[in-house]
Amino acid sequence: MTRLLSEDQVASYRERGYHFPVNALSESEVAEFRGKLEDYEARTGGPIKGEMRHRSHVLFPLDQRDDPPSENPGFD
């Protein structure tokens, strides 16, 4: 993943005052997290519901990639 902006991206930033999108994860990392999400949803009977739907980072923290998510996040 490139860490420098192209000349076009810099020019766009200077014109608009922001740069978007910023790819924070590689394609393989995105695939890894999507797989974990789909596995979790299959194990728990469907899509994440309620508050956790907007807080999936709590279920799948970036610094704990090898730890499976809790069935009851926030209640352990």
C-alpha positions as CSV (number, residue, x, y, z in Angstrom):
1,M,0.0,0.0,0.0
2,T,1.4,3.4,-1.0
3,R,2.0,5.9,1.7
4,L,2.5,8.9,-0.5
5,L,-0.1,11.0,-2.3
6,S,0.2,11.4,-6.0
7,E,0.5,14.8,-7.5
8,D,-3.2,14.7,-8.5
9,Q,-4.2,13.8,-5.0
10,V,-2.1,16.7,-3.5
11,A,-3.6,19.1,-6.0
12,S,-7.1,17.9,-5.2
13,Y,-6.3,18.3,-1.4
14,R,-5.1,21.9,-2.0
15,E,-8.2,22.7,-4.0
16,R,-10.8,21.1,-1.7
17,G,-9.0,21.1,1.7
18,Y,-9.5,17.3,2.3
19,H,-8.4,14.0,0.8
20,F,-10.8,11.1,0.4
21,P,-10.9,8.2,0.4
22,V,-8.0,7.0,2.5
23,N,-7.6,3.2,2.3
24,A,-6.6,2.3,5.9
25,L,-6.6,-1.4,5.3
26,S,-5.3,-3.6,2.5
27,E,-7.6,-5.7,0.4
28,S,-6.5,-8.8,2.3
29,E,-7.1,-7.2,5.6
30,V,-10.6,-6.2,4.5
31,A,-11.3,-9.7,3.3
32,E,-10.0,-11.1,6.7
33,F,-12.3,-8.8,8.7
34,R,-15.3,-9.5,6.5
35,G,-14.8,-13.2,6.9
36,K,-14.7,-12.8,10.7
37,L,-17.9,-10.8,10.6
38,E,-19.6,-13.3,8.4
39,D,-18.4,-16.2,10.6
40,Y,-19.7,-14.3,13.7
41,E,-23.1,-13.7,12.2
42,A,-23.4,-17.3,11.1
43,R,-22.5,-18.5,14.6
44,T,-24.9,-16.1,16.3
45,G,-27.9,-16.6,14.0
46,G,-27.8,-13.5,11.8
47,P,-26.6,-9.9,11.3
48,I,-25.3,-8.0,14.3
49,K,-28.2,-6.2,16.0
50,G,-28.8,-3.2,18.2
51,E,-25.9,-1.1,19.4
52,M,-23.2,-3.5,18.3
53,R,-24.3,-3.0,14.6
54,H,-22.6,0.4,14.8
55,R,-19.8,-0.7,17.0
56,S,-18.3,-3.7,15.2
57,H,-14.8,-2.4,16.1
58,V,-15.6,-3.7,19.6
59,L,-16.2,-7.2,18.3
60,F,-13.2,-7.2,16.0
61,P,-10.4,-4.9,17.3
62,L,-7.5,-4.4,14.9
63,D,-4.9,-5.3,17.5
64,Q,-6.5,-8.7,18.4
65,R,-6.8,-10.3,15.0
66,D,-6.3,-13.9,16.3
67,D,-8.8,-13.7,19.2
68,P,-12.4,-14.8,18.4
69,P,-15.1,-12.2,19.3
70,S,-17.1,-12.8,22.4
71,E,-20.7,-14.0,22.1
72,N,-21.7,-11.2,24.5
73,P,-19.4,-8.2,23.9
74,G,-19.3,-5.8,26.8
75,F,-20.8,-8.3,29.2
76,D,-17.8,-10.6,29.8
